[in-house]
Amino acid sequence: MLDTTIVTIRLKSFLFIILLVSNTIVAGEALVISNGATKSPMHREHFDGFVDLVLLEALKRIDHKMDIRGLPNERSLMNANRGLIDGEAQRISGMENNYPNLIRVPEKIMDWQFVVFSKKNINTSEGWKSLMPYTTAFITGWKIFEYNVPIKTSVMAVKNEEIMFTLLQRDRIDIVLYELWQGLDFIKKHNYNDIKVSSPPIANREMFTYLHKKHARLVPKLAQALKDMKNDGTYNRIHDPVLGHLKNN
């Protein structure tokens, strides 16, 4: 009887240790997050882009690390939905309607302004309707453009921003549709001083991180970490040096 009791106690202790170690591993695991081919200044090679730094800090606060992967937009969403990667760094709301295995972290990561870049003055006061007279280019897989550009608009869907802005420089198209910060970063690096941003933006969207449903327990924790960063000033301390100089220029 005594031997049986000792064996039972030892077995329970062993199982407790295994459970403790298992929880420790899960708590410290690195989540593989795709940037959906989003470029500088949001994501950079050394993980020092704006969204890189925000998510690294937010995940650190909930005892997780992050591995950023650059994948084409469509493949990125499909892989995240299938659970081949752990989530998406930033997407517009509503992606869960088409990719039901993804859960949106309810605290936004940032706001995006979707704007027109051009070499001529473009009146964008009528929003999406403003695009109809112009030959337009945007990057394949950017859902907001695929869903909202008027059907009658002449459109070229291209592989990346290099092709897009080269077409604009060579006057093969009239306008480029892109996100404000990434567009400003690109034209600054390439000294495209003759390209301007039209105002107002054709759309403003809140951007959210998405996690695969297997990480559902992390969603409220990550949302709270992002809120805390905004409240304690960490968010602005990341924002100003990474994005502020582009706005000034």
PAFIBA-379404 format. One record per residue (C-alpha): residue number from 1; residue in one letter; x, y, z. Coordinates in pm, 1 decimal. Layout:
# PAFIBA-379404
{k->NUM r->A c1->X c2->Y c3->Z}
...
This chain:
# PAFIBA-379404
{k->1 r->M c1->0.0 c2->0.0 c3->0.0}
{k->2 r->L c1->281.1 c2->238.2 c3->90.3}
{k->3 r->D c1->473.1 c2->158.0 c3->-228.3}
{k->4 r->T c1->164.8 c2->227.9 c3->-439.0}
{k->5 r->T c1->114.0 c2->563.4 c3->-267.4}
{k->6 r->I c1->477.5 c2->661.8 c3->-326.8}
{k->7 r->V c1->453.3 c2->566.4 c3->-694.4}
{k->8 r->T c1->133.0 c2->768.7 c3->-730.6}
{k->9 r->I c1->289.9 c2->1073.9 c3->-567.9}
{k->10 r->R c1->598.6 c2->1045.9 c3->-786.8}
{k->11 r->L c1->384.6 c2->1006.6 c3->-1098.3}
{k->12 r->K c1->180.5 c2->1315.3 c3->-1012.4}
{k->13 r->S c1->498.7 c2->1510.7 c3->-944.8}
{k->14 r->F c1->644.9 c2->1398.9 c3->-1275.2}
{k->15 r->L c1->329.0 c2->1499.7 c3->-1464.6}
{k->16 r->F c1->327.6 c2->1837.3 c3->-1287.6}
{k->17 r->I c1->687.4 c2->1902.9 c3->-1393.4}
{k->18 r->I c1->609.6 c2->1804.4 c3->-1754.0}
{k->19 r->L c1->307.5 c2->2035.3 c3->-1754.0}
{k->20 r->L c1->512.1 c2->2319.5 c3->-1605.8}
{k->21 r->V c1->789.0 c2->2280.3 c3->-1863.9}
{k->22 r->S c1->532.9 c2->2253.3 c3->-2143.6}
{k->23 r->N c1->361.9 c2->2574.6 c3->-2036.6}
{k->24 r->T c1->696.9 c2->2749.7 c3->-2014.0}
{k->25 r->I c1->784.0 c2->2648.2 c3->-2369.6}
{k->26 r->V c1->446.5 c2->2763.5 c3->-2503.6}
{k->27 r->A c1->471.5 c2->3092.2 c3->-2315.9}
{k->28 r->G c1->809.8 c2->3170.2 c3->-2465.2}
{k->29 r->E c1->754.2 c2->3043.0 c3->-2818.2}
{k->30 r->A c1->819.3 c2->3263.9 c3->-3119.3}
{k->31 r->L c1->511.2 c2->3339.2 c3->-3325.5}
{k->32 r->V c1->566.0 c2->3340.1 c3->-3699.8}
{k->33 r->I c1->389.3 c2->3652.7 c3->-3824.5}
{k->34 r->S c1->368.1 c2->3752.9 c3->-4191.0}
{k->35 r->N c1->400.8 c2->4112.5 c3->-4299.9}
{k->36 r->G c1->208.5 c2->4036.6 c3->-4619.9}
{k->37 r->A c1->487.1 c2->4186.5 c3->-4833.0}
{k->38 r->T c1->446.5 c2->4520.7 c3->-4653.5}
{k->39 r->K c1->761.0 c2->4728.3 c3->-4692.2}
{k->40 r->S c1->966.0 c2->4992.8 c3->-4513.2}
{k->41 r->P c1->902.9 c2->5183.5 c3->-4292.6}
{k->42 r->M c1->647.4 c2->4935.7 c3->-4153.3}
{k->43 r->H c1->873.0 c2->4632.6 c3->-4183.9}
{k->44 r->R c1->1248.1 c2->4620.6 c3->-4234.7}
{k->45 r->E c1->1511.4 c2->4352.6 c3->-4274.6}
{k->46 r->H c1->1644.1 c2->4389.5 c3->-3921.0}
{k->47 r->F c1->1298.3 c2->4406.8 c3->-3758.6}
{k->48 r->D c1->1331.2 c2->4779.7 c3->-3688.8}
{k->49 r->G c1->1031.7 c2->4897.7 c3->-3889.4}
{k->50 r->F c1->742.4 c2->5062.9 c3->-3708.3}
{k->51 r->V c1->509.9 c2->4761.5 c3->-3695.7}
{k->52 r->D c1->804.6 c2->4530.1 c3->-3626.4}
{k->53 r->L c1->896.7 c2->4727.8 c3->-3317.4}
{k->54 r->V c1->539.3 c2->4765.7 c3->-3194.8}
{k->55 r->L c1->460.6 c2->4395.0 c3->-3224.4}
{k->56 r->L c1->795.9 c2->4286.9 c3->-3082.0}
{k->57 r->E c1->730.4 c2->4496.1 c3->-2772.5}
{k->58 r->A c1->364.8 c2->4393.1 c3->-2741.3}
{k->59 r->L c1->448.2 c2->4022.9 c3->-2769.6}
{k->60 r->K c1->737.1 c2->4061.5 c3->-2528.2}
{k->61 r->R c1->490.9 c2->4194.9 c3->-2272.9}
{k->62 r->I c1->292.1 c2->3870.9 c3->-2298.4}
{k->63 r->D c1->606.8 c2->3655.3 c3->-2288.5}
{k->64 r->H c1->634.1 c2->3572.9 c3->-2657.1}
{k->65 r->K c1->889.1 c2->3634.0 c3->-2929.6}
{k->66 r->M c1->822.4 c2->3703.8 c3->-3297.7}
{k->67 r->D c1->962.3 c2->3587.0 c3->-3629.2}
{k->68 r->I c1->857.6 c2->3810.2 c3->-3918.5}
{k->69 r->R c1->817.8 c2->3652.5 c3->-4263.6}
{k->70 r->G c1->775.4 c2->3835.1 c3->-4590.9}
{k->71 r->L c1->519.2 c2->3659.7 c3->-4811.5}
{k->72 r->P c1->311.8 c2->3768.7 c3->-5112.2}
{k->73 r->N c1->-24.9 c2->3902.2 c3->-4999.1}
{k->74 r->E c1->-247.4 c2->3619.2 c3->-5120.7}
{k->75 r->R c1->-15.8 c2->3339.3 c3->-5010.4}
{k->76 r->S c1->31.7 c2->3509.2 c3->-4675.5}
{k->77 r->L c1->-340.4 c2->3511.6 c3->-4598.0}
{k->78 r->M c1->-390.9 c2->3154.8 c3->-4715.9}
{k->79 r->N c1->-98.6 c2->3026.7 c3->-4507.9}
{k->80 r->A c1->-220.0 c2->3212.7 c3->-4200.5}
{k->81 r->N c1->-572.4 c2->3081.0 c3->-4246.0}
{k->82 r->R c1->-441.2 c2->2724.3 c3->-4278.2}
{k->83 r->G c1->-226.4 c2->2762.4 c3->-3966.8}
{k->84 r->L c1->102.7 c2->2722.7 c3->-4154.2}
{k->85 r->I c1->204.1 c2->3053.1 c3->-3994.3}
{k->86 r->D c1->68.9 c2->3206.8 c3->-3675.3}
{k->87 r->G c1->-79.4 c2->3531.0 c3->-3799.7}
{k->88 r->E c1->-81.2 c2->3852.5 c3->-3999.5}
{k->89 r->A c1->91.5 c2->4167.6 c3->-3877.0}
{k->90 r->Q c1->-160.4 c2->4417.6 c3->-4009.9}
{k->91 r->R c1->-472.9 c2->4395.2 c3->-4219.3}
{k->92 r->I c1->-796.8 c2->4588.9 c3->-4251.7}
{k->93 r->S c1->-1093.6 c2->4475.2 c3->-4044.4}
{k->94 r->G c1->-1323.7 c2->4213.1 c3->-4188.6}
{k->95 r->M c1->-1057.1 c2->3972.8 c3->-4315.1}
{k->96 r->E c1->-1205.4 c2->3709.0 c3->-4084.4}
{k->97 r->N c1->-1513.2 c2->3700.6 c3->-4309.1}
{k->98 r->N c1->-1312.0 c2->3547.5 c3->-4594.0}
{k->99 r->Y c1->-1049.8 c2->3375.8 c3->-4379.0}
{k->100 r->P c1->-1255.9 c2->3224.3 c3->-4094.3}
{k->101 r->N c1->-962.6 c2->3069.4 c3->-3907.9}
{k->102 r->L c1->-815.4 c2->3414.1 c3->-3837.2}
{k->103 r->I c1->-908.9 c2->3612.7 c3->-3526.1}
{k->104 r->R c1->-869.4 c2->3989.4 c3->-3524.7}
{k->105 r->V c1->-688.2 c2->4145.4 c3->-3229.4}
{k->106 r->P c1->-942.1 c2->4419.7 c3->-3146.2}
{k->107 r->E c1->-690.3 c2->4691.5 c3->-3055.8}
{k->108 r->K c1->-564.8 c2->4849.1 c3->-3379.6}
{k->109 r->I c1->-196.5 c2->4844.5 c3->-3461.7}
{k->110 r->M c1->-219.6 c2->5178.5 c3->-3648.9}
{k->111 r->D c1->-416.1 c2->5379.3 c3->-3905.3}
{k->112 r->W c1->-336.6 c2->5360.9 c3->-4274.2}
{k->113 r->Q c1->-408.1 c2->5634.1 c3->-4524.9}
{k->114 r->F c1->-454.7 c2->5504.2 c3->-4877.9}
{k->115 r->V c1->-348.3 c2->5778.2 c3->-5114.8}
{k->116 r->V c1->-280.4 c2->5872.0 c3->-5475.9}
{k->117 r->F c1->78.6 c2->5930.7 c3->-5587.4}
{k->118 r->S c1->118.5 c2->6110.8 c3->-5918.0}
{k->119 r->K c1->328.1 c2->6356.4 c3->-6118.4}
{k->120 r->K c1->32.8 c2->6586.2 c3->-6178.3}
{k->121 r->N c1->-225.4 c2->6744.5 c3->-5952.0}
{k->122 r->I c1->-509.5 c2->6501.3 c3->-5891.1}
{k->123 r->N c1->-836.3 c2->6604.7 c3->-5729.8}
{k->124 r->T c1->-930.0 c2->6325.2 c3->-5488.0}
{k->125 r->S c1->-1218.2 c2->6502.5 c3->-5316.5}
{k->126 r->E c1->-1469.5 c2->6246.5 c3->-5447.2}
{k->127 r->G c1->-1282.5 c2->5949.5 c3->-5304.9}
{k->128 r->W c1->-1284.7 c2->5635.4 c3->-5515.7}
{k->129 r->K c1->-1484.6 c2->5804.9 c3->-5792.4}
{k->130 r->S c1->-1190.4 c2->6041.6 c3->-5840.1}
{k->131 r->L c1->-989.1 c2->5756.4 c3->-5994.9}
{k->132 r->M c1->-1212.7 c2->5688.1 c3->-6293.6}
{k->133 r->P c1->-1044.4 c2->5921.5 c3->-6549.3}
{k->134 r->Y c1->-693.8 c2->5788.4 c3->-6482.5}
{k->135 r->T c1->-480.4 c2->5489.0 c3->-6570.6}
{k->136 r->T c1->-410.3 c2->5338.5 c3->-6230.3}
{k->137 r->A c1->-169.6 c2->5086.5 c3->-6078.5}
{k->138 r->F c1->-167.4 c2->4906.2 c3->-5744.9}
{k->139 r->I c1->-3.8 c2->4593.8 c3->-5602.4}
{k->140 r->T c1->-176.3 c2->4259.5 c3->-5653.7}
{k->141 r->G c1->-340.7 c2->4131.0 c3->-5337.7}
{k->142 r->W c1->-420.1 c2->4469.2 c3->-5181.8}
{k->143 r->K c1->-783.3 c2->4394.4 c3->-5107.9}
{k->144 r->I c1->-891.9 c2->4748.9 c3->-5037.7}
{k->145 r->F c1->-802.1 c2->4849.0 c3->-5392.9}
{k->146 r->E c1->-937.2 c2->4531.4 c3->-5550.1}
{k->147 r->Y c1->-1271.2 c2->4582.8 c3->-5374.8}
{k->148 r->N c1->-1311.7 c2->4958.4 c3->-5416.9}
{k->149 r->V c1->-1152.7 c2->5088.6 c3->-5738.2}
{k->150 r->P c1->-1443.2 c2->5163.0 c3->-5978.0}
{k->151 r->I c1->-1496.9 c2->4899.7 c3->-6245.6}
{k->152 r->K c1->-1465.0 c2->5152.2 c3->-6528.6}
{k->153 r->T c1->-1117.2 c2->5258.0 c3->-6413.8}
{k->154 r->S c1->-824.0 c2->5145.4 c3->-6628.9}
{k->155 r->V c1->-619.3 c2->4934.4 c3->-6387.7}
{k->156 r->M c1->-283.3 c2->4759.1 c3->-6386.9}
{k->157 r->A c1->-225.5 c2->4517.4 c3->-6097.7}
{k->158 r->V c1->150.7 c2->4475.1 c3->-6054.8}
{k->159 r->K c1->388.1 c2->4263.3 c3->-5849.4}
{k->160 r->N c1->553.3 c2->4529.9 c3->-5632.5}
{k->161 r->E c1->606.5 c2->4899.5 c3->-5568.7}
{k->162 r->E c1->922.5 c2->4914.2 c3->-5782.3}
{k->163 r->I c1->724.4 c2->4827.0 c3->-6093.7}
{k->164 r->M c1->443.3 c2->5058.7 c3->-5991.8}
{k->165 r->F c1->656.2 c2->5369.8 c3->-5945.7}
{k->166 r->T c1->872.8 c2->5291.2 c3->-6250.4}
{k->167 r->L c1->557.9 c2->5290.2 c3->-6462.8}
{k->168 r->L c1->463.7 c2->5624.5 c3->-6313.4}
{k->169 r->Q c1->809.9 c2->5772.0 c3->-6375.9}
{k->170 r->R c1->796.2 c2->5661.6 c3->-6738.0}
{k->171 r->D c1->446.5 c2->5808.0 c3->-6782.1}
{k->172 r->R c1->299.7 c2->5468.3 c3->-6860.3}
{k->173 r->I c1->29.3 c2->5529.9 c3->-6598.7}
{k->174 r->D c1->-124.8 c2->5839.8 c3->-6444.7}
{k->175 r->I c1->-145.8 c2->5745.9 c3->-6078.7}
{k->176 r->V c1->-25.6 c2->5496.2 c3->-5819.6}
{k->177 r->L c1->-241.8 c2->5376.7 c3->-5530.8}
{k->178 r->Y c1->-45.1 c2->5300.7 c3->-5218.6}
{k->179 r->E c1->-26.6 c2->5343.8 c3->-4843.4}
{k->180 r->L c1->103.8 c2->5686.0 c3->-4740.9}
{k->181 r->W c1->408.8 c2->5596.6 c3->-4526.2}
{k->182 r->Q c1->541.2 c2->5325.5 c3->-4755.2}
{k->183 r->G c1->499.1 c2->5550.0 c3->-5057.3}
{k->184 r->L c1->677.0 c2->5842.3 c3->-4890.8}
{k->185 r->D c1->959.2 c2->5613.1 c3->-4783.2}
{k->186 r->F c1->999.6 c2->5473.9 c3->-5135.5}
{k->187 r->I c1->1003.5 c2->5804.7 c3->-5324.2}
{k->188 r->K c1->1244.9 c2->5953.2 c3->-5070.1}
{k->189 r->K c1->1490.3 c2->5663.6 c3->-5108.8}
{k->190 r->H c1->1476.2 c2->5691.3 c3->-5488.3}
{k->191 r->N c1->1481.6 c2->6071.4 c3->-5499.2}
{k->192 r->Y c1->1160.2 c2->6085.8 c3->-5699.7}
{k->193 r->N c1->1114.4 c2->6454.8 c3->-5630.2}
{k->194 r->D c1->860.6 c2->6502.4 c3->-5907.7}
{k->195 r->I c1->612.2 c2->6260.0 c3->-5749.7}
{k->196 r->K c1->358.9 c2->6410.5 c3->-5513.1}
{k->197 r->V c1->83.9 c2->6291.7 c3->-5280.2}
{k->198 r->S c1->-270.9 c2->6399.9 c3->-5349.3}
{k->199 r->S c1->-494.5 c2->6509.0 c3->-5064.9}
{k->200 r->P c1->-731.4 c2->6409.6 c3->-4913.4}
{k->201 r->P c1->-665.0 c2->6033.9 c3->-4893.5}
{k->202 r->I c1->-911.6 c2->5822.8 c3->-5087.5}
{k->203 r->A c1->-958.8 c2->5605.1 c3->-4779.2}
{k->204 r->N c1->-854.8 c2->5573.9 c3->-4416.2}
{k->205 r->R c1->-854.1 c2->5237.4 c3->-4245.3}
{k->206 r->E c1->-770.3 c2->5103.2 c3->-3904.5}
{k->207 r->M c1->-519.7 c2->4817.8 c3->-3931.6}
{k->208 r->F c1->-527.2 c2->4513.9 c3->-3705.9}
{k->209 r->T c1->-311.6 c2->4215.3 c3->-3623.5}
{k->210 r->Y c1->-469.8 c2->3874.7 c3->-3686.0}
{k->211 r->L c1->-381.9 c2->3546.4 c3->-3516.0}
{k->212 r->H c1->-475.1 c2->3193.8 c3->-3616.3}
{k->213 r->K c1->-751.5 c2->3048.9 c3->-3400.0}
{k->214 r->K c1->-506.7 c2->2811.1 c3->-3230.5}
{k->215 r->H c1->-375.2 c2->3122.4 c3->-3053.6}
{k->216 r->A c1->-719.0 c2->3249.0 c3->-2948.0}
{k->217 r->R c1->-609.6 c2->3271.1 c3->-2583.7}
{k->218 r->L c1->-344.8 c2->3529.3 c3->-2680.5}
{k->219 r->V c1->-583.8 c2->3767.7 c3->-2855.8}
{k->220 r->P c1->-712.6 c2->3957.1 c3->-2546.3}
{k->221 r->K c1->-363.5 c2->3961.6 c3->-2395.0}
{k->222 r->L c1->-210.4 c2->4113.0 c3->-2708.3}
{k->223 r->A c1->-490.6 c2->4368.6 c3->-2732.8}
{k->224 r->Q c1->-426.4 c2->4477.8 c3->-2373.9}
{k->225 r->A c1->-50.9 c2->4500.3 c3->-2434.6}
{k->226 r->L c1->-110.9 c2->4733.5 c3->-2730.1}
{k->227 r->K c1->-344.7 c2->4950.2 c3->-2520.5}
{k->228 r->D c1->-87.2 c2->4968.3 c3->-2242.9}
{k->229 r->M c1->184.2 c2->5074.6 c3->-2488.9}
{k->230 r->K c1->-31.9 c2->5361.0 c3->-2613.6}
{k->231 r->N c1->-115.9 c2->5469.9 c3->-2260.2}
{k->232 r->D c1->238.8 c2->5459.9 c3->-2121.7}
{k->233 r->G c1->396.9 c2->5646.1 c3->-2416.3}
{k->234 r->T c1->587.4 c2->5352.0 c3->-2565.9}
{k->235 r->Y c1->383.6 c2->5362.4 c3->-2886.3}
{k->236 r->N c1->468.7 c2->5727.6 c3->-2955.9}
{k->237 r->R c1->834.4 c2->5672.0 c3->-2871.0}
{k->238 r->I c1->844.8 c2->5415.2 c3->-3150.2}
{k->239 r->H c1->631.8 c2->5616.7 c3->-3392.5}
{k->240 r->D c1->811.7 c2->5951.6 c3->-3390.1}
{k->241 r->P c1->1167.1 c2->5850.4 c3->-3493.8}
{k->242 r->V c1->1053.4 c2->5588.8 c3->-3748.2}
{k->243 r->L c1->772.0 c2->5776.9 c3->-3920.9}
{k->244 r->G c1->798.5 c2->6136.9 c3->-3806.7}
{k->245 r->H c1->1079.7 c2->6239.5 c3->-4043.5}
{k->246 r->L c1->877.9 c2->6120.4 c3->-4344.6}
{k->247 r->K c1->582.0 c2->6334.5 c3->-4247.4}
{k->248 r->N c1->807.1 c2->6636.4 c3->-4206.4}
{k->249 r->N c1->943.9 c2->6586.1 c3->-4554.1}
